């Protein structure tokens, strides 16, 4: 990198979290424009998904091609997709995070005021709308949001302390973006950011984020089928699940941890340097 590029990078680096937040908010606003009409149609959902897909492609180009040329610290992170057992394992762990998040937000909110809970119910029409929206919420939104609010904002910084500070700042902005669900969105964003910093791979956070949103859709189906009772508060948004969901989430999380652990053990490799020694290949490099 020549001296002029270094000067530009030095000026831009402290501004990257602000740029990432403004950029992310702008893209989310644009992708939601087709959904602003009073009557939602398949065409409006499809157009929103198309806008989001284009936004993902543009953002991926920026974080994978442009940022590494400006900031050498970006290269400590990888954009390679992890092996499928890791993705599946994280998706299995995500439901337990949604359940835990609900009780954490409920406990914290109850310290300040009484939380109004009501039994969550779904009509067939509401379930249809939720299932349609879940295509965007599960497959597209997590990718765009993690690229903007985690990868783009955090990766230019080399020091772990700076990365954690930016993680918290972006979590606050992410929570504000979700308005009524600020506490839950803030806590989730902190988790996704910490996972990104630890794993050095944005797809870990994307998988957790997608699994979280998928679980919310499955809870809607769970209520519509009449399989149990879910208590919900609207401000802030809180889901308090019943015992079967809690137990099921724990079992799924155990399976997810086991799956990732088995892959971790499989990646034990033998190095011979005069003595036999074993070490575990970092999952982030898979």
N, C-alpha and C positions, 0 to 999 in steps of 0.2 A: 504494500500500500504506500503510495507516494505521500509527500508532506501535505499537499492540498487535501487529499482524501482524509488524512488523519485529522486535519483541522475541521473539516466538515463533520466527520464522525464525532469529534469531541464536542462540537456544538449541538449535534442532534441527539446524542446519547441521553442526556438528562431529560430531554423533551419526549423521548419515545413512549413512556407511559401515558402522557397526555395525548400524544398523537394516536396511540393505540385505542385509547378510550373514545376519543372523538370519532375516529375512523370506524370503530366497532358500532358505536351508537348510530352513526350515519347509515351504515349498511343495514342494521337491524330495522331502522326506520323505513328505508327503501323497500326492504323485503316484506314489511308488514303493510305497505300501502294497498295492495290488492285486497286485504282483509278488512279494510276500514268501512266498507259498505254495510248497510243494515242487513242486507240479505246475502249471506255467504253462498257461493255456488262452487261446483267442482272446478270451474274455470278459474275462479279467484284463488282457490287453494293451489291449483296447478301453476298459476302464474307466480304466486309467492314462492313455491318450491323452485321454480326456474330462476327467479331473482336470487334466491339463496345459493343455488348451485353455481351461478356465475360469480357471486361474491366469494364463495369458497375458492374457486379457481384463481381469481385475482389475488386473494389474500395468501394462498399457498405460494404463488409466484413471488410475492413480496417477501415472505418469511423464509423461503427456501433458496431464492436466487439473489434478491437485492440485499437483505439484511446481512448475510454472511460476508458480502463484499465491503460493507461499511464497518461492521463490528466483528472483530475476530472472536470475541467471547461466544458468539452464537454457535460456533463450531463445536462447543462442548456438548451441545444438544444434538440429537439425531431425529430425523424425520422418517426413519425407516419404520415400517409397520411391524409390530411385535408378532411372534408366532401365535397361531390361532388359539392354543390352549391358554395363553395369557389373556387374550381378549375375552374368551369364554369365562375364564376364572373371574375377571373383573366384573363382567356382566352379572355373574352369580353373587358377587359380594355386594353389588350396588343396592339390591332391595333392603338389605339390613341397614345400609346407610340412610335410606329414605325413612325407614321406621325409626331409627335413632334420632334423625333430624327432627321428626315430628315431636317426639317427647322432649328433646332439648329445647326447642323453640317454645313449646307449651310451658315448660318449667320456668324458663327465663321470662316469658311474657307474664306469667302468673305472679311474678314478684312485683309487678307494677300495677296491674289491673286485672279484673276478673275476665277470663276468656269465655266468650259465648260459644258453646259447642252445640252442634245439631247433627242428627243422623244424616249421613250422606245418602242421597237417593238419586237414581238415574232413570229417566224415561228412555224409550228406544231411540227417539229423535236425538236426545242429548248424547247418548252413547255413540250414535252414528257420527255426530259432529266431533266427538272426542277421538274416535278411532281415525277419522280422516285427518284431524290435526296432528295425530301422533306420528304420521309419516314424516312431517316436517320436524316435530319435536324430538324424535328419536334418531332419525337418520341424518338430518341436515343441520339443525340448530346447534347441537353440541360441537360439531366440527368447526363451524364458523365462530362460535363464541370462544372456544378454547384457543383457536388460532389467534384471535384478536386480543382477548383479555389475559392470556397467559403467554403463549409463544412470542408474540410480537412485543409485548411489554416487558417481559422478564429476561428473555434470552440475551439482550445486549449487555447485561451486567454480569461480570465475572465473579465478584465476591458473593458468598452465600448470604451474608447479612443483608446486602443490598437487594438481593433477590427476594428474601423474605419480606422486607419492607414494601417492595413493589407489589408483592403478592397480596399483602393486606390492603394496600391502597386500591388496587384493582378490584379486590373483593368488595370494598365499600362502594365503589362505582357500579359494580355488577349488581349489588343489592339495591342501590337506588334505581337502577334500570328496571328492576322487577317490582317496584312500587310497593304494593300491598304485601308482597312476600319478602320484604327486605331481610328479616332475620334468617330465614331459611336459605335464601339466595346467597347471603353473605357467608354463612357457615359452609355451604356447599362450595363456594368459590375458593375459600381458604383451603379446604380439603383438596380440591382439584389442583390448586397452585402448589401446595406442598408435595403432592404426588408428582407433579411435573418437575419440580426442583430435585426431588429425590431420584426419580427414574431417568431424568434427562431425556424423556421421550413424551411428546405431547399426546400420543395416542392412548397412553394409560389414563389420563384425565378424560379424554374423549369417551373412552369405554365406560368409565364410571358415570359420567354425565349422561350418556345415552341409556345406561342401565337404570339410572335414577328416573329418567323421564318415562322409560318403558314400564317401570313398576307403577308409576302413577296411572298410566293407562290401564294396566292390569287390575288395579284397585277399582277403577270405574266399572270394569267388566265383572269383578267380584261382587260389587254392590248390586249391579243390574241383575245378576243371576240369583241374588238373594242368599248367597253363601255365608254371609256374616254381616256384622255391623261395623261401619267405620264412622268415627266421630270427626267432624270437620269444623274449623273456625275460618271465617272469611277474611278477617283482618286482625293479625297477619294470617296468611294461609297456613293452616295446620291440619295434618292428618294424624289422628290417633287410631292406630289399627287394633284389631282384636287379637285374642290369644292365638288362633290358628295361623294368622298372617305372621305374627311375631315368631312363632315356632318354625314355620316354613322358611322365613327369611334367615333364621339362624342356621337351619339345615343347608340351605342353598349357599350361604356364606362359607360354611365349613367345607362344602364341596369345592367352592371356588378356591379357597386357600389350599386345599389338598391338591387340586389340579395344578396350581402354580408351583407348589412345593415339589411335586413329582417332576415337573419340567426342570426346576432348579437343580434337583438331584441328578437328573439325566445329563445336565450340562456340566457335571463334574468332569474335569479332564485331567489327565495325568501329565505332569511336566517332569522331565528327567534332567536334573542339573547336578549330577553326581549323587544326589539323594532323591528319593521319590517323595514328591510333595503334591498335595491336592489343593486345588482352589476352585471356587465357583465362578463361572463366567457371569459377569453382570447381566441381568435380564435386559437392561436398557440397550445392550449391544446386540440383542438377538435380531 
